[in-house]
């Protein structure tokens, strides 16, 4: 079962989150009252019902159709833009693991919108899913305390709640990419950063750590924070930095979309380049190995990220895993293909050919 939740509703209507705020209780308490569950004190239940009446809240009809005591065989996955291969891979691999255990997955795509994410989660909790997998945005997730279902965060941790997290070693990957470029002799390395989500901040930390270990200062003018995390922003920034009087000799693109923009800009600049920079990207992408100069990337097993999250959530939902919240970190590796192995004098060699 796959659905996309809108980032903004066409008609504003009260949600369980609104009821919880009005009544001064947790989201899970509201869910139990709305769905006829037990374990809520009469005084608290009356306060929740009063908030429901004041706000005009109506519970979800799918939840209404669920029989009391029926055990859910659905998990939920809330993540970002599904046009990004990274998210699509997570979705596909988690669906695979859930299906092997007889579970369906309700899929919500909220495209990094905090309010849209809250509405999606409220809707999913009302459907009495067995558990939630969430690629969190930058908002506060304290509202999930007491939601009544296990939660596993994917790719980056959330704030305001202590819960399971499955992620890749972003800092280690950033360090690995930078160490590789430094080893080729590059001392002026530009790094292009998408808007600062947790993952990008850790990749930048790895970039800085590699410089410190090598005894080389980071040129802060080459730490480029982009206004948007898309290929167009990276293309514009690459043109600008490469046309400076003293351009970098290497570029580290912190996401696959940014790598695309870097390569497009370098191809358009052609002989205007004062140097032909080495390029390393973070996360692999289709046809990276088929380009005239195949692209060197830092990569991790994104499919395993989704599989690990789904396995952990299933174990939590079944009661098989009762340990304290776990932090699972998957390693990164470097795939050398050619673009990251250009030495600093590659422009001179190119013109001599």
N, C-alpha and C positions, 0 to 999 in steps of 0.2 A: 504494500500500500504506500503510495507516494503522494505527498501533497506539498504545495508551497504556500506558506503563510504570507500574506501581504505585509509590507513594512509599515503601512499606515491604513487603517480601516476606512472604508468609504463612509461609514456611519459610526460615530463614537458610541460605544456602549460599555457599561460597567463590566469589569472582569473580577475574577476571584481575588486578584491582587488588590484591586480597589476595595473590595469587601474586607480583606484582611487588614488593610491600612485603617479603614474606618472603624473596625471593631477592635483594633489593637492586638491582633492575634497572628499566628503563623499561617502560611498558605495551606499547610497540611490540615490544620484545625478547620479551616473553612471548607476544604474538600470533604472532610468527614461529616460535617454538618449537612452540607448540600447533598451528599450522596447517601445519607442515612446511616453513617457509620457510628460506632460506639467509642467510648473512651473520652468523651468531652463533657465537662461539668455542665450542669443545667444553666448556671449563671452565664458561663461563657457561650453556650449554645444560644441562649436568649439574646446575648449581645450581637452575635453573628447574624441571627435572623433579623434583628432590628436594622443592622447595616444593610442587609439584603433588601429589606422593604424600603429603606430610605433611598437606596441607589437604584432600585428597580432592576436588580440583577436577576437573570434567568439562567439556570444551569444548562449545560450542553445536552442536546437530545441524544447524542450517542451514549453519553454516560447514563442517561435516564433509562436507556434500553438494556444496560447491563444488569443481569440478575444479581441480587445480593449473594455474596459468598462465591461468586464465580471468579476463578483465578485467571488473570489476564495472561494471554500468550502474545502480547505485543510489546515491543520495545520502541523507544523513540530516539531519533537522531536529529539534533538541531545544529545546523552548520551554516557556513557562508555561501558565497556565490558558486553555484554548481557548474558554471562555465569554466571555473578554475579546475584544471585536471587534478590538482592536489585534493580538493574536496570531493570530486567525483570518485577518486580512487578510494578514499576513506569510506564513502557511502557504499561502494560496490563490495568492498571486502568485509565490512560489518554486516551487510545484508547476507553475505555468503555464510558467515558463522552463525548468525541468528537462524537462518533457514535450516541449517543442519540440526539445530536443537528444536525445530518445530515452532519457532517464533517468527512473527511478521514484524516489520519495521515501519513505523510511521515517520516519514521524512519531512522535516521543516527547514526551508531555506530562508534565512532572514537577512542575509547580506550585511552583516556587521552593524545592525541597527539595534541599540539596547532596548528601546521600547517595543520594537517588533519581536525581539527575542523573549521579553517577558510575556507578551500576549501569547506567543507560540507555546511557551512552557505551561502557562495557565491552561491553555486548551488541552494540552497533552495530559496534564495531571487530571483534568476533569474526565478524561477518557479512561482513567485508571490503568495506564500502562504499567508494565512490570518494572520499568527502569528507564532512566534517561541517559543518553550520551550527548554531550554538548561540546561544541567548539565555541568557547565563550567569547563575547565581545569584551570591551574594556570597562563595562559598567560593574556595579556592585551586585554580587550574587547572594547576599545575605538573605534575600527573600526565599531562597530555596531551603533554608533551615526548617526542618519539620514538614517538608513536602510529603513525607510518607512513602517515598520510593527511593531506591538507591540511585546515585548520580555518579557518572564517570565523566570527567572532563578530558577532552582530546586536544592535543597539539599545544595548549597553553593552559596554565592554571587560572582559576578564577579568584576574585577577591571576595572577602566577607564570608567564606565558608571553607571548612576543612573537609576535603573530599578526595577520592581517587583521581589521579591524573596519569595519562599516558602521553608521552611526548618524545620528540627527537632531541638529540644533544645539539641544540642550536649554537651554544657558545663554542663547543668543541668543533663544530662544522665551520664556524667563522674563523676560528684559529687555524684550522687545517687549510682553508683556502688562502689565508694570508701568508702562512708559513711557506706554502708552495710558491707563491709569487715572490716572496723575499728570497727564497732559495734560487730563483732564476736570475737574481741580481737586481730586482726592482726595489727602489727605495721611495718612489713617489707613486703611491697606490691610491687611486680614488675609490671610495665606497659609496654606492648609491643605496639609499635607505627608503623603504616604503614608510608611510605614517606609522609611528612607533607603537606597534603592538608588542607584546611581551617577546615574541620570537625574534623580531628585528632588533630589539634592544640587546638581546643575548648574542646575536650574531655580531653586532658592533662591539660588544665586550670582548668577544674572541679576537676580533680584528685588532683591538688595542693591546690585548695581552700578547699577541704574537709580535707586535712592534716592540713592546717593552722587553720581551725575552731576547730579541735580536739587538737591542740597544739602539734602535732607530726611532726618532721622534715621528709622531703622526703629524702630517701637515693638515691642520684643521680646515683649511680652505678646500681640501679634497674630501672632507666628510660632508656629503651632500644629502640633506634631508629633503625629500620630494614632497610636494603638496598633495599628491595622489599616488597610489601604488599601482599605476598602470604603465603600459608600454609607451604611451604618448609622453608622459612626464619624464620617463627615463630617456627617451629619444632626445627631447629638448635639452635636458641637462647634459647629456653626453656631447651634443654639438657644442654647447657653451664651454664645457671644461676642456674639450680637445682643441678648441680654437684659441685658448689662452696663450700668451707668450711662452709660458713654461708649463706645458700640459703634462699630465701624468703619463707614466710609461706602462701602467697596468690599471685595470678596472675590475673591481669586485662588485657584482650585482647581487643584491641580497634576496631577490626572489626570481622565479622563472619568468614572470611578466616583465620585470625590469631587464633581465638578460635579453629578451626579445627586442626591447627598445634600444638597448646599447648596440646590438648587432645591426639594427636597421640604420641607426645614425652613422656608424662607422662605414657601412656600405655606401651611404649617400655622400659622405665626406670625401671618400676616395683619396685622390692625390693632394687634397687640401691638408691632409694630416701631416703634422710635423713629426709625428712618431706613430708607428703602428702598435697600439697597446696590446698587451696580453689581456685576456678576458677569462675570468672564472665566474660562473653563476652558482646560485644556491637553488637546489632542486633541479632534477633532470626534466627534460621536456621532449616531446615528439620531434623527430628529425634532427635532434641536436648532433647526432653522429653522421648526418648525411650532408651537412653544409660544406662549402668549399674548404673552409678550415673548421673541422669538427670542434664542438664546444666542450671545454673542460668544465666539469661541474662537481660540486659537493652534493652527494645524494644520500638518501636514507631509504629504508624500505617502508614507503607510505602505506602499502597494502597491509603490512604487518602492524602498523599503527592502528588501523581500523579493526583488524582481527583481534589484537591484544585488548583493545577497549571493549569489544563485544564479548570476548571470553570473560573478562573481569566482571562486566555487568551481569552476565548470565549467572556467574558464580555468586555474586551478591544477591541477586533476585531470588535464587533458589535456596539461599542460606548456607551454601557450601563453603563460602569464604566469609568469616566473621572477624578477620584481622582489622587493626586500625587502618585508616586510609593509606593507600599505597601510592608511591611515586615511581612509575616505570619509565626509564629513559632509554630510548633506542639509539644505537651508535650511528654516526655518519661516516661516509668514506669518500675518497676523492677519485673521480674517473678522469684520467688524463687522456685527452683526445687531440690536443694540438694548440688550441687558442690560449691555453694557460701556460704554455711552454715557450712562448716567444721571449727572447732576451730583450733587454732594454734598447739595444741598437737595431731592432728589427726593421725600422723604417729605412735606415741606411742600406741594409742588405736588400730590401725590396727595391729601392731605386737603382741599385747596382745591377739588378737582374735584367 
